Structure formats: structure tokens, C-alpha cells
Amino acid sequence: MARWQPKASERLALAALDLFAERGYENTTVIDIAQRAGLTKSTFFRHFQDKREVLFGGDTMTGLLVEAIAAAPATATPFEAVAHALDTAGREAFTPARREFSARRRAVIAANPELQEREALKGLGLTAAMIGALKRRGVPDLTAYVAAELGALAGKIAYARWSETADGDDYSEYVQRAFGEVRAASASC
């Protein structure tokens, strides 16, 4: 087996998703995942800390969101900066080619409490990163917290709707709709 394998992390994630769906999360080992991907156990651990992490993409999304908040127009409100970030990150992470994977990933996570917990922790980490990025833009603490929390809610809504449908809408369109809905709902609270 070759020492270097192209797209190893993607292959591992796809193998894990297939195995989790076929056998269940509890009945799948790291060795099973590595073998299904045509890789070694040590290659798995070069990419992921444990089998829980294989479906969560490390810190990629965090980096995308933080960079995009920093790059948002200076005139953007905190909420608009978060919307800009989720739209920008989504264009890179949630492409039409990833829609089927995302739908399958959501189903596997929904079937396993340990993965649900990891998904919730990932969400908390993303929200905290957005709060930090907003603060670096000079946004006051409470405003940064509220904008990030509302943005995280809109992002979660957009992701769920995007991954559940097979229509031609880009993730960006789901983000825009979800942010509009969250803004309207928060105004009526």
C-alpha cells in the first residue's frame, strides 16, 4: 500500500459514513474505516483523533468563518458580518457535490447520541469562534454574542434545509432565506 494517498481524509469520511449507515456507529471500528478506504490505521490517525471526528472536518469550518467575518465589509452590522461569513464558508464547504454526503451525514448523526453530542459541541465551537471574530471587529460583547447565536441558528436552519432537498438552490440561497426569517422572528420577540 502506498505511503501517501490522495484525498485520504475524504476517503476516510466517505468510508466511515458508509459503515456507520450499514453497521451502526457502535459496530464500526477505526480499522474497519481505514480498510474500507483502502488505507491504514496510522493514516486514519494522521487525519483524525478518533472515529467520532471523521464526520466533523476538524477546524476547517472554524477557519473559514473567522476569515470571512474579518473580511466582511466594514459597514456590515454584526449580524450581516455573520451572514456574510456563513454564505462565504458555505460556498466552499457546501457545494452541490457535497449535498448527498451532507444528507447522509445528518441521518447518521441523528441515529447516534454520541455523534449528536459531538455535533452540538462543534456548533458551540463555531459560535464561540464567531463571537471572537466579531469582538476583534470591535463589536461589544453582548452584541457579538447575540449576533453569533442568531447567526448559528440561521446557519443550522439553512444547512438542514439545503441538505434535505434535491432542488437546484445553492446553499447561499438557503442562508439568505434563513437569515431573513431569523431577523423577522427576532424582531417580533
N, C-alpha and C positions, 0 to 999 in steps of 0.2 A: 504494500500500500504506500502511495506517495506521501512524503512528509508534509507537503503543502497542498492543500485542496482549495480550489477557488470557491468562494461563496459558502464557506463551511458553516458560518452561523445561520445563514438562510436555510441551508440543507438540514441542519440540526433542528431548527424551529419547525420546518415542514414535517420532518420525521416524527418529532415529538407530538405535533398536532394530530397526525395520523394515528399514532399509537395511543394517545390519550383518548381519542374518539373510539378506537377499536377495542382497547383493553381496559380503559379507565386510567385515571392518573395514578391511583394507588398501585395498580398492577403493572406499571411500566417503570423500568429501571434506566439509569443513565447508559448502561451498557446496551440495552435494547435500542435506545435512541441513536447512539453512536453507530451501532451495527446497521440500523435501518438507513442511516445517512451515508453508509459506506466509509465511516471514519473511525477513529479510535477513541477510547475513553479519555485519554490525555488530551486529544484535540477538543473534546467536549469541554473539559475543564479549563482549557485556554480561553474559551469563549464565554462560559457561564459558570457561576459559582455553584449552582445545583440545578436539579431538574425543574424546580419552580421558576427559575429565572429565564428559562429557554423561550417562554412566550412573552417576555416583557421588554425586550430590546435594550437592556442596560440603560444608560443615561442619554441615549440619542435624542429622545423627545425633549428631555430637560434642556439640553444644549440648544436645540432648535428654538424652543420657546423663549429662553433667556436672550438669545441673539436677536430674535425677531422683536421682542419688546424693546430692546435697546435701539433697534433700527426703525421703530415706528416713528412717524412724523412728529416733530417737536410740538406741533399744535394738537396732537391727539389727546383726548381725555384718557384717564387711566383705563376705563372700560374699552375705549376704542383701541388703545395700545394692546390690550389683551386679545381683542377680536382680531387685530392685525397679526398678532403672534400665532394664534390658533389657525388662522387662514394660511399664513406663510408656512408654518410647520406642516399643516395638513396637505399642502400641495406636494411636499416632498415625501411625507410618510404614508398618506392615504390616497394612493393613486388608484385608478381603475383596476390595474393588475392586482392590487392587494385586497380588493373588496371581498372576494370569495374567502381568502385566508382570514380576513378580519371577522367575517360572519361565522366561520367555523371556530375561530379562536374564542369569540364571545360565547358560543354554545358550550365549548369545553369548559370554560371558566365558570359558566352558570351551573354546570353539573358538579362542581367540586368546591367545597367550602375553603380548602386551603388555598386554592387559586383565587377564589373570591377575596379572601383576606389579602393576598398579595396584590391584587388589582386595586383594592381600596388603599393600601399603603402606597402604591405607585401614584395614585391620584392625589393623595396628601402631599407626596413629594413634589409633584408637578405644581400643585397650588402654592406650596412654600417657595418654590423656585420663582414662580411668577410674582409673588409678593416681594421677594428680594429684588427682582429685576425692576419692579415698579418703584421701590424705595430708592434704588440707585438713580432713577429718573427724577428724584426729588418729591415723589408722591408721599403725602403724610401716611403714617402707619395704618390708621383705621380705613382710610380711603383705599390704600393698596390692598388691604385685607378684603374689603367688600368687593372691589373690582375683580380681584383674583378668584374669589369664591364664586361670584356670579359668572365669571368667565369660564371657570371649571365646569359649572353646571351647564352652561350653554354648549361647551365643548363635548360634554358627556352626551347630551341630547343629540347633537349633530352627529357624533360618531355612531351612536345606536341607530339612528335613522338611516345614515349612509350605508352602514354595513348590513342592514336588514333588507334593503331594496336592491333591485337589479336595474333600476332606471338609469338613464344616462347622465343624471346630475352629478357634477363634481362635488367633492367634499366641501369645497369653498361655498357652494350654493347652500348647503346644509348649515354651514357655520353662520352665514349671513342671516338665514331664516331664524335659526335658534337664538342668535344674539338679539334680533328684533323682538322675538317672543319673550325672552327673559327681561329685556328692557321694559317692555309693555307690562309684564306681570309685576315687576318690581315697582313700577310707577303706581300701580293700583293697590299696593300693600299699605 
